[in-house]
């Protein structure tokens, strides 16, 4: 799914557009006991409750694609009879009216979801009547040719509200506040099946993780039979290792800057696309080639990529570079530069030491504007000497 398709489904989470038919819920305590359950038609809820659930469902489909939201495909072996994919298909087909299936679903989550506190499992069934669209993107409500039937699950922490004082309007006094157990925004969730090309695709699911570094890999594997992709941080670390291992002694400042500038150019060129920029192994290799990495250095690239990231792994460009800032770091100094101003930072040999050199313009120190000694014609630059020839000015 891309951003436009996700947005189209999120738009249904309003009273006017609501396509949700049924809602089920299970409150689980820290000891993995089911405390209470909910099973009813969604439209039977009060308007206040509906709005709160809509917020949760929208949050389950929010975040950055490739970071918080991940498209996952089911392996072929998982689509055979009697395995995890078939269970999800049965759950969807039942329209959440099969109590035994619902209980089995809760049991699977409770068994495999590693969370030490209380949480609330929410599962809904919905049927979206897909409106047709003209060639210029205008929706035609009377031209629907297909329905998209799906289930959406949100797993929300339930936490005790903070202690404090409150105003009691009836008694007209300030008193100790009663602490309640509050259902918070979801930590994890999923949408099945995916809505690809504005149509049902039963071969994939969309997985949500609030914390992009905690994907709950075991839960994903045991619950869905899918292999969780590398987290955003994992992709960044793998890419950095790949650059260092591939370039070796040639991992110089200018080359690394060139690689990140090229990545930013690729992202900028596709900024209007609803899909994230995803790089395959061959595309990462081509990136290195375009940045002047010698052919000799790329002879072992494929093996190094497989070790660092995985043979079939892909990398989301926005996960391996930062389009908003460029960081240069030595053991004692950290410099943040706007990505389009990186050329202002130079490396020079001064008194036999490798240094970073930055032109001096409108300098502030802890918020105080200062005048530099070079303003009368001397060389006005900040020189940040390195610790030694290996670390100074070289990433």
Secondary structure, DSSP 8 states (H G I E B T S, - for coil): --HHHHHHHHTT-STTT--EEEEEEEEE-TTS-EEEEEEEEGGGS-HHHHHHHHHHHHHHT-S-BTTTEEEEE--GGGGSTTSHHHHHHHHHHTTT--HHHHHHHHHHHHHH---SS-EEEEEEEEEEEE-EE-TTS-EEGGG--EEEEEEEEEEEEEEE----EEEETTTTEEEE----EEEEEEEEEEEEEEEETTEEEEEEEEEEESSTT---HHHHHHHHS------HHHHHHHHHHHHHHHHGGG--HHHHHHHHHHHHHHHHHTTT-SS--EE-HHHHHHHHHHTT--GGGGTTHHHHHHHHT-TT--EEHHHHS-SS-EEEE-SS-EEEE-GGGGGGEEEEEETTEEEEEEE-SS-EETTEE---GGGGSS--EEEEE-SSTTTTT--
